[in-house]
Amino acid sequence: MRYRWTCAAIGAALVMGAAGSGHAAITVLGGGFAQACSEAAMAGEVDKKFEELCTLALDTEGLNMRDRAGTLVNRGVFKLRRQEYASSLRDFDAALRRDPTMGEALVNRGAARIGLKAPEAALADINRALELGVAEPAKAYFNRALAHERLGDLRAAWLDYTKAAELDPEWSAPRTELTRFSVTRR
């Protein structure tokens, strides 16, 4: 049996350029600016003042390698939320130079690359992140669906949106994207 996938329009997340709302922050503990940056990133903040907390932490606190990489990811997440893709990409690259196995940095770099209209590179990052493991895999599948959709692979996009919805049933974004799809037998 063969199926045909059609899609009404590219998702709202793509139209708005947000590369999904699948941005993965990193928990940094120990007090100070780095922890405040982490908490704001986890809370979904957008304001530039929270990004500045991350910069203060990077400039003034003696962070270990993991916390420095995590703080770079969190700073990049603030930029990503404001659609500053090139700048966020620099932070994710810097984090990955410190810890190339940080899945969240790869998921977010993939999201930035979707925003920069480089879906092939985004797929490579997100696939690697899923291999390494991430704290919130639904976000990785959602962003991978966006990349597949940009590339015109509607079947793969539908499968990844479905997986994201399955992994996080409380998150409405994947279900919203799935409403645009129609799957029919041929």
MARSETI-67808 format. One record per residue (C-alpha): x, y, z. Coordinates in steps of 0.25 Angstrom, whole numbers, plus 5000, padded with zeros to 4 digits. Example, Ala and Ser with C-alpha at 12.3 -4.5 7.8 and 13.67 -1.06 7.14 Angstrom:
# MARSETI-67808
504949825031
505549965029
This chain:
# MARSETI-67808
500050005000
500550144996
500350275003
500350414998
500750535008
500250675005
500350795013
499550925013
500651025014
502051035021
501851035036
501551165044
502951135051
503651145037
502851265032
503151345045
504551295043
504651245058
505251115054
504251055063
504051075078
504950955080
506051025087
506850945097
507451015109
508550965118
508450955133
509651025140
509651025155
510551085166
510051225167
510451355160
510251405146
510351265139
509251205148
508351335146
508551325131
508151175131
506951195139
506451305130
506751225117
505951105123
504851205127
504751245112
505151385114
505551465101
505951605107
507451645103
507651675118
507651525121
508651505109
509551605116
509551515129
510151405121
511251495115
511551545129
511651405134
512651365122
513451495125
513551495140
513251355146
514251235147
513351135140
513750995137
513750945123
512350885123
511751015130
512451105120
511951025108
510551025115
510551175117
510951195102
509751105098
508851185107
509351315102
509151265088
507751225091
507351365095
507851405081
507151295074
505851335081
506051475075
506351415061
507851465062
508251335055
509651365051
510051415064
509451305071
510151205062
511451265067
511151235081
510651095078
511951075070
512751125082
512051025091
512350915082
513850945082
513850925097
512950805097
512650735083
511650635090
510650745095
509450695088
508650825092
509750915085
509550825073
507950835073
508050985075
509151005064
508150925055
507051025058
507951135055
508351075042
506851055038
506651205041
507851225032
507251145021
508251035022
507350915025
508350805020
509350855030
508250865041
507850715038
509350665040
509350745054
508050695059
508250555055
509650555062
508950615074
507850505074
509050405074
509750465086
508450485093
507750615098
506950645110
505650685101
505650595089
504250655085
504950785081
506050715073
504950635065
504150765063
505350845058
505750725049
504250725043
504450875040
505750835033
505050725025
503950815021
504950925016
505550815007
504150765002
504150635009
502750635014
502750495019
503950505027
503450635033
502050575036
502750455043
503650555052
502450645055
501750515059
502950465068
503050605075
501550605078
501650465083
502950495092
502250625098
500750615097
500650745105
501350825095
500350885085
501350925074
501550785067
500050755067
499850895061
500750865050
500150725047
498750795045
499350845032
499650705026
498750615019
499150465017
498450385006
498550245000
498950234986
